[in-house]
Amino acid sequence: MEISGSSAFYSGLSSIQTGQNRVDQAAGKIASAATTQPSDAQNDRLRAVDRGQSTTSASNMVEMAEGKFQVELGVKVAKASDEMLGTLIDTYA
């Protein structure tokens, strides 16, 4: 039996890595938005577009949640593939 890089196990690992990257990027955007301190003139402009700011923060939070679920599903795929490979080896050994 040949195990290639396109197996379910590697798909699970790839999903985990992609989910982690998604969480890292969203967390970075949230952190950078929280640490910037606008001037008085910028405060006036930000009050006018406050809804846009909250939508951006909300979308970043959603991105983090999606990344978390992507990692969890990748773990399940990798674990199921590992268990299936173990079953196949036990059957044919």
C-alpha positions as CSV (number, residue, x, y, z in Angstrom):
1,M,0.0,0.0,0.0
2,E,1.3,3.4,-0.9
3,I,0.8,6.5,1.3
4,S,1.2,9.7,-0.7
5,G,1.2,13.4,0.2
6,S,-2.4,13.6,-1.0
7,S,-3.8,11.3,1.6
8,A,-6.5,12.2,4.1
9,F,-3.9,12.5,6.9
10,Y,-1.9,15.2,5.0
11,S,-5.2,17.0,4.2
12,G,-6.0,17.1,7.9
13,L,-2.5,18.5,8.7
14,S,-2.9,21.1,5.9
15,S,-6.3,22.1,7.3
16,I,-4.8,22.5,10.8
17,Q,-2.0,24.7,9.4
18,T,-4.4,26.9,7.4
19,G,-6.7,27.3,10.4
20,Q,-3.8,28.4,12.6
21,N,-2.7,30.9,10.0
22,R,-6.3,32.3,9.8
23,V,-6.4,32.7,13.6
24,D,-3.0,34.3,13.7
25,Q,-3.9,36.9,11.0
26,A,-7.3,37.8,12.6
27,A,-5.7,38.1,16.0
28,G,-3.0,40.3,14.6
29,K,-5.6,42.6,13.0
30,I,-7.5,42.8,16.3
31,A,-4.3,43.5,18.3
32,S,-3.1,46.2,15.9
33,A,-6.5,47.9,15.9
34,A,-6.5,47.9,19.7
35,T,-3.1,49.4,20.1
36,T,-3.4,52.3,17.7
37,Q,-4.2,55.6,19.4
38,P,-5.8,58.2,17.1
39,S,-5.4,61.9,17.4
40,D,-8.3,64.3,18.2
41,A,-8.9,64.9,14.5
42,Q,-8.9,61.2,13.8
43,N,-11.3,60.7,16.7
44,D,-13.8,62.9,15.0
45,R,-13.5,61.0,11.8
46,L,-13.7,57.7,13.6
47,R,-16.9,58.6,15.3
48,A,-18.4,59.2,11.9
49,V,-17.5,55.7,10.7
50,D,-17.8,53.9,14.0
51,R,-20.1,51.3,12.5
52,G,-17.4,50.3,10.0
53,Q,-14.9,49.9,12.8
54,S,-17.2,47.5,14.8
55,T,-18.0,45.5,11.6
56,T,-14.3,45.1,11.0
57,S,-13.7,43.9,14.6
58,A,-16.7,41.6,14.3
59,S,-15.5,40.1,11.1
60,N,-12.0,39.5,12.6
61,M,-13.7,37.7,15.5
62,V,-15.6,35.6,13.1
63,E,-12.4,34.8,11.2
64,M,-10.9,33.6,14.5
65,A,-13.8,31.4,15.2
66,E,-13.7,30.0,11.7
67,G,-10.0,29.3,12.1
68,K,-10.6,27.5,15.4
69,F,-13.3,25.2,13.8
70,Q,-11.0,24.6,10.8
71,V,-8.2,23.4,13.2
72,E,-10.6,21.2,15.1
73,L,-11.9,19.6,11.9
74,G,-8.4,19.1,10.6
75,V,-7.5,17.3,13.8
76,K,-10.5,15.0,13.4
77,V,-9.6,14.2,9.8
78,A,-6.0,13.5,10.7
79,K,-7.0,11.3,13.6
80,A,-9.6,9.4,11.6
81,S,-7.1,8.8,8.9
82,D,-4.5,7.6,11.4
83,E,-7.0,5.2,13.0
84,M,-8.0,3.9,9.5
85,L,-4.4,3.3,8.5
86,G,-3.8,1.4,11.8
87,T,-6.8,-0.7,11.1
88,L,-5.6,-1.5,7.6
89,I,-2.2,-2.4,8.9
90,D,-3.6,-4.7,11.5
91,T,-5.9,-6.4,8.9
92,Y,-3.2,-7.1,6.4
93,A,-0.4,-7.9,8.8
